[in-house]
Amino acid sequence: MINKLKNVIYTGLSIVLVLFTASCVNYEQEDTTGYSTLTATNPSITITSDFDNVPPVEADVTYPFTLTLSEPQVADIKIVVYQSGGDATEGADFTIDSPVVIIPAYSMSGSGSITIHADEDAEPTETFAITIGDETTANTTYTPQTFLFTLENWIASAMNTSYDWEKDIEFGGVFYGACLNIDLDMFVSDAAGFDINDPWATFNGTGYAATGDCPEEFSMDFTDWGDGEYIIWHELWANGFAGLGTNTEVPITALFIRAGSFRQEVIQDPSQAINSDEFGVAGGGDGSHGFIAKITINGGLYTVTDYDGQDLVTGKADSGKTKTPRPAYLVK
């Protein structure tokens, strides 16, 4: 009788132990497998961004935004971002860095950004509309929102200049490149009292290009140059063709670029160009000076004038960089 009772007690304890162990295992599974007590709902989404700080003038700047749920969800939420209007070009004027923003399951937010691009093109004011969300946005009560951006043309304060004199010159039945054999340097003098026979008399000293390269380059920025008129001229430093009888005119092609405003090419007047037979300063010559163009700076306005006194181009006066922000606004 006693042995039977022991067996019954032992069996009962075993059942309790098994049930307790199973209970513990089930509890541990729930804790370690990511099972959640969250249930799917329809939360709202709010947008926070830097769009209110977007200036009207195009510039290389990235503006982030964040989408935040009112409560986390058990599944990912995907929100598309796309251009929904305007004449600006995506990829050129701006980029949607995050075409799809994902708020991961059990998270509260997801982030994206839009990057504005500055370019060197002279162009009218452009706009573009960005819509965040569409009919594919699921598991929320979110209503798509559209923001309208205005981009005014950016204009650089500096005018970049370059000078090229590449030309094939024949000697002994073979053609040789002028750039490899002729070294020209460019200098700037004040126009008042300028004499091409003595250009150093009014040499400005602010800018010049004398590196031995072809093309030569330098920049004029009205923050460094005062209002006034300036003559850009060349000096022949060295000439590998000197005295060989090639007798070829080698004009300089100058290019004046003010980003966002103009791009103007000026071909040196034939009367001012060098002849391939001339000796440069390094060869004992007088340097063969020649007029290239006149530059007028007036209140941030550049004017390029040729040898005959004809104005070829006038840049816009407004650099745009001092304008106050015109924020993107939410389209209701």
Buried (B, 14 or more C-beta within 10 A) or exposed (E): EEEEEEEEEEEEEEEEEEEEEEEEEEEEEEEEEEEEEEEEBEBEBEBEBBBEEBBBBBBEBEBBBBBBBBEBBEEBBBBBBBBBEBEBEBEEBBBBBBEEBBBEBEBBBBBBBBEBBBBBBBBEEBBBBBBBBEEEBEBBEBEBBBBBBBBBBBBBBBBBBBBBBEBEBEBEEEEBEBBEBBBBBBBBBBBEEBEEEEBEEBBBEBBBBBEEEBBBBBBBBBEEBEEEBBBBBBBBBBBBBBEBEBEBEBBBBBBBBBBBBBBBBBEBBEEBBBBBBBBBBEBEBEBBBBBBBBBBBEEBBBBBBBBEEEEBBBBBEBBBEEEEEBBBBEEE
